[in-house]
Amino acid sequence: MSFIVAIDGPAGSGKGTITKLLAQKLNLLTMDTGAMYRCVTLYLLKNNINIEETEKVELALKDINIDMKEIAGVQNFFLNNKNVSNDIRTKEVDSFVSQVSHIVCVRNAMVNLQRKLAEGKQMIMEGRDIGTNVFPNADVKIYLDASAEERAKRRLKQNLEKGIDNISYEKILENVKFRDNNDKTSNVAPLKKAEDAILIDSTGMTIDEVVNKIEKIVIKNM
Ligand code: DC
């Protein structure tokens, strides 16, 4: 029997990290839905398909087969049987994937794929429209939020850990607010809390505290 935990929320809310930790703790499968949009983007780039030409994109979708397989504990993505797990993380894909994820036919195809791949499975999935659109009947819905200031602080810390020290806190905060606005006002799959989602504001909470809180909610619903 399927069991779905949906974790939605804005960029930088920690949903990626939290979802991975919860999957391990609760023995649930995960699905990196962002990677799927990255696979489509890679295919369009490799085949020189202009993303503004929606009809060509729609045709291309018929030739795109995406699959995922766990290899040594890591989720790998296959595009038409080729392992593209590294190729989908390039700067080029980074710079086009957001636009591609806003194309309606792409979105519909990926949502169908996500539903198909989750059939009969026990999964925890993170994204922005998992609880509102992909799985409106999910067993548990969490909307993970944090103040823009907190998310900017986290991003600054991550940057410094990676040796990136040329982007100021103010610039990062501006970017976080810009992305929030784009995500929330998007015509396609806007970011919003499902009415029946439990809101968790992680501002001032540690990762462990957030994981423990969600774990308790999931266990109660299992
Ligand atoms: O999480 P990520 O950076 O791999 O996501 C890639 C892009 O896809 C990013 O622009 C957000 C978008 N995305 C989406 O629109 N819906 C999802 N469920 C997951 C990601």
Residues whose N, C-alpha, C, O or C-beta is under 5 A from the ligand:
A	BS01	DC	T33 G34 A35 Y37 V97 S98 S101 E126 G127 R128 D129
